[in-house]
Structure formats: C-alpha cells, structure tokens
C-alpha cells in the first residue's frame, strides 16, 4: 500500500515579508515562483473586499 503525503500546503499570512524570511532563511527554502494579482480571486477565496493578492511557490532544491 502506498504511503500518502501532502503535495502542497496553502497558508494565509498577514505579513508576507516575515513569512518569506522564515521559509527562506530559517528553513532554507528557495522561492521558485512568485505571482502578484491586482484583481480579486474569482472564487472569492480571499474575501470580497480584498483586491490585491500574491501567490508564491517555495521549495527545497
């Protein structure tokens, strides 16, 4: 039987700069991709009032 494992996680954070510092400098991860969006999420996943949001992929290499 195969062992299940998570392929990715999603975190909603208040201070993205502190979060990047933690994942990059403390855990040693690298930013592989970063996207910034000026429109709200069409699925309203960030709430109705939030317009600007970011998506970042970080991993160990």
C-alpha positions as CSV (number, residue, x, y, z in Angstrom):
1,X,0.0,0.0,0.0
2,X,1.3,3.4,-0.9
3,X,2.0,6.0,1.7
4,X,0.1,9.2,1.3
5,X,1.8,12.6,1.6
6,X,0.8,16.1,1.0
7,X,1.9,17.6,-2.3
8,X,1.5,21.3,-1.2
9,X,0.1,23.5,1.5
10,X,-1.7,26.9,1.4
11,X,-1.0,29.5,4.1
12,X,-2.9,32.8,4.5
13,X,-0.5,35.1,6.2
14,X,-0.7,38.7,7.5
15,X,3.0,39.7,6.9
16,X,4.4,38.1,3.8
17,X,7.9,39.6,4.4
18,X,8.3,37.8,7.8
19,X,6.9,34.6,6.2
20,X,9.4,34.7,3.3
21,X,12.2,35.4,5.8
22,X,11.2,32.3,7.9
23,X,10.8,29.9,4.9
24,X,13.9,31.2,3.1
25,X,16.4,32.0,5.9
26,X,15.3,29.6,8.7
27,X,14.1,26.6,6.8
28,X,16.4,27.1,3.8
29,X,13.8,27.1,1.1
30,X,14.0,28.9,-2.2
31,X,11.4,31.0,-4.0
32,X,10.6,29.1,-7.2
33,X,7.8,31.3,-8.4
34,X,6.1,34.5,-7.3
35,X,2.9,36.0,-8.8
36,X,1.1,39.2,-7.9
37,X,-2.6,39.7,-8.8
38,X,-4.4,43.0,-8.8
39,X,-7.9,41.5,-9.3
40,X,-9.7,39.7,-6.6
41,X,-9.9,35.9,-6.7
42,X,-12.8,34.9,-8.8
43,X,-13.8,32.2,-6.3
44,X,-13.8,34.9,-3.5
45,X,-11.2,32.8,-1.7
46,X,-9.6,35.9,-0.3
47,X,-12.8,37.6,0.8
48,X,-15.0,40.1,-1.0
49,X,-13.1,43.3,-0.1
50,X,-9.5,42.1,-0.8
51,X,-8.3,43.1,-4.3
52,X,-4.5,42.6,-4.2
53,X,-3.2,39.1,-3.5
54,X,0.0,37.1,-4.1
55,X,0.9,33.5,-4.7
56,X,4.4,32.1,-4.1
57,X,5.9,28.7,-4.6
58,X,8.7,27.8,-2.2
59,X,10.5,24.5,-2.0
60,X,13.8,22.8,-1.1
61,X,16.1,22.1,-4.1
